[in-house]
Amino acid sequence: MKKKLSLSKVARSIFIADPFDDQECLACNVFPICGGGCPIDRQKKKEGIKIDHCSAYKTMLADMLPIYYKCLES
Protein backbone atom coordinates (compact mmCIF):
# COMPACT_ATOMS: atom_id res chain seq x y z
CA MET A 1 0.00 0.00 0.00
CA LYS A 2 1.33 3.44 -0.94
CA LYS A 3 1.30 6.19 1.62
CA LYS A 4 0.59 9.76 0.60
CA LEU A 5 2.92 12.55 1.54
CA SER A 6 1.14 15.49 3.11
CA LEU A 7 3.04 18.62 2.13
CA SER A 8 1.07 20.71 4.58
CA LYS A 9 2.16 18.44 7.46
CA VAL A 10 5.77 18.61 6.29
CA ALA A 11 5.61 22.41 6.04
CA ARG A 12 4.06 22.72 9.50
CA SER A 13 6.68 20.52 11.08
CA ILE A 14 9.52 22.39 9.41
CA PHE A 15 8.34 25.95 9.94
CA ILE A 16 6.64 25.70 13.34
CA ALA A 17 9.84 26.62 15.21
CA ASP A 18 10.44 30.17 14.02
CA PRO A 19 14.11 31.22 14.44
CA PHE A 20 12.90 34.76 15.20
CA ASP A 21 11.42 33.34 18.44
CA ASP A 22 14.81 31.95 19.50
CA GLN A 23 16.81 34.46 21.56
CA GLU A 24 20.03 32.55 20.89
CA CYS A 25 19.51 32.94 17.14
CA LEU A 26 18.61 36.61 17.41
CA ALA A 27 21.82 37.31 19.36
CA CYS A 28 24.02 35.40 16.90
CA ASN A 29 26.14 37.35 14.41
CA VAL A 30 25.69 34.72 11.67
CA PHE A 31 21.88 34.53 11.95
CA PRO A 32 21.40 36.60 8.77
CA ILE A 33 23.50 34.05 6.88
CA CYS A 34 22.21 30.77 8.31
CA GLY A 35 18.58 31.76 8.91
CA GLY A 36 18.40 29.79 12.13
CA GLY A 37 20.06 26.56 11.07
CA CYS A 38 18.25 23.33 10.36
CA PRO A 39 14.49 23.82 10.88
CA ILE A 40 13.95 20.18 11.80
CA ASP A 41 16.72 20.28 14.41
CA ARG A 42 15.34 23.60 15.69
CA GLN A 43 11.93 21.94 16.15
CA LYS A 44 13.55 19.05 18.03
CA LYS A 45 15.23 21.60 20.34
CA LYS A 46 11.87 23.28 20.92
CA GLU A 47 10.44 19.89 21.92
CA GLY A 48 13.17 19.56 24.57
CA ILE A 49 15.57 17.30 22.69
CA LYS A 50 19.15 18.43 23.31
CA ILE A 51 20.47 19.07 19.83
CA ASP A 52 22.72 21.68 18.27
CA HIS A 53 20.74 23.21 15.42
CA CYS A 54 23.41 25.75 14.51
CA SER A 55 25.01 25.53 11.12
CA ALA A 56 28.74 25.27 10.49
CA TYR A 57 28.76 28.98 9.70
CA LYS A 58 28.68 29.81 13.42
CA THR A 59 32.00 28.16 14.17
CA MET A 60 33.70 28.17 10.77
CA LEU A 61 32.71 31.47 9.10
CA ALA A 62 36.06 33.15 9.74
CA ASP A 63 37.84 30.20 8.09
CA MET A 64 35.36 29.88 5.21
CA LEU A 65 35.30 33.52 4.03
CA PRO A 66 38.94 33.72 2.82
CA ILE A 67 38.53 30.45 0.91
CA TYR A 68 35.28 31.66 -0.65
CA TYR A 69 36.91 34.96 -1.59
CA LYS A 70 39.82 33.16 -3.31
CA CYS A 71 37.33 31.07 -5.29
CA LEU A 72 35.65 34.25 -6.50
CA GLU A 73 38.96 35.65 -7.73
CA SER A 74 39.53 32.64 -10.00
C-alpha positions as semicolon CSV with decimal commas, in nm:
position;residue;x (nm);y (nm);z (nm)
1;M;0,000;0,000;0,000
2;K;0,133;0,344;-0,094
3;K;0,130;0,619;0,162
4;K;0,059;0,976;0,060
5;L;0,292;1,255;0,154
6;S;0,114;1,549;0,311
7;L;0,304;1,862;0,213
8;S;0,107;2,071;0,458
9;K;0,216;1,844;0,746
10;V;0,577;1,861;0,629
11;A;0,561;2,241;0,604
12;R;0,406;2,272;0,950
13;S;0,668;2,052;1,108
14;I;0,952;2,239;0,941
15;F;0,834;2,595;0,994
16;I;0,664;2,570;1,334
17;A;0,984;2,662;1,521
18;D;1,044;3,017;1,402
19;P;1,411;3,122;1,444
20;F;1,290;3,476;1,520
21;D;1,142;3,334;1,844
22;D;1,481;3,195;1,950
23;Q;1,681;3,446;2,156
24;E;2,003;3,255;2,089
25;C;1,951;3,294;1,714
26;L;1,861;3,661;1,741
27;A;2,182;3,731;1,936
28;C;2,402;3,540;1,690
29;N;2,614;3,735;1,441
30;V;2,569;3,472;1,167
31;F;2,188;3,453;1,195
32;P;2,140;3,660;0,877
33;I;2,350;3,405;0,688
34;C;2,221;3,077;0,831
35;G;1,858;3,176;0,891
36;G;1,840;2,979;1,213
37;G;2,006;2,656;1,107
38;C;1,825;2,333;1,036
39;P;1,449;2,382;1,088
40;I;1,395;2,018;1,180
41;D;1,672;2,028;1,441
42;R;1,534;2,360;1,569
43;Q;1,193;2,194;1,615
44;K;1,355;1,905;1,803
45;K;1,523;2,160;2,034
46;K;1,187;2,328;2,092
47;E;1,044;1,989;2,192
48;G;1,317;1,956;2,457
49;I;1,557;1,730;2,269
50;K;1,915;1,843;2,331
51;I;2,047;1,907;1,983
52;D;2,272;2,168;1,827
53;H;2,074;2,321;1,542
54;C;2,341;2,575;1,451
55;S;2,501;2,553;1,112
56;A;2,874;2,527;1,049
57;Y;2,876;2,898;0,970
58;K;2,868;2,981;1,342
59;T;3,200;2,816;1,417
60;M;3,370;2,817;1,077
61;L;3,271;3,147;0,910
62;A;3,606;3,315;0,974
63;D;3,784;3,020;0,809
64;M;3,536;2,988;0,521
65;L;3,530;3,352;0,403
66;P;3,894;3,372;0,282
67;I;3,853;3,045;0,091
68;Y;3,528;3,166;-0,065
69;Y;3,691;3,496;-0,159
70;K;3,982;3,316;-0,331
71;C;3,733;3,107;-0,529
72;L;3,565;3,425;-0,650
73;E;3,896;3,565;-0,773
74;S;3,953;3,264;-1,000
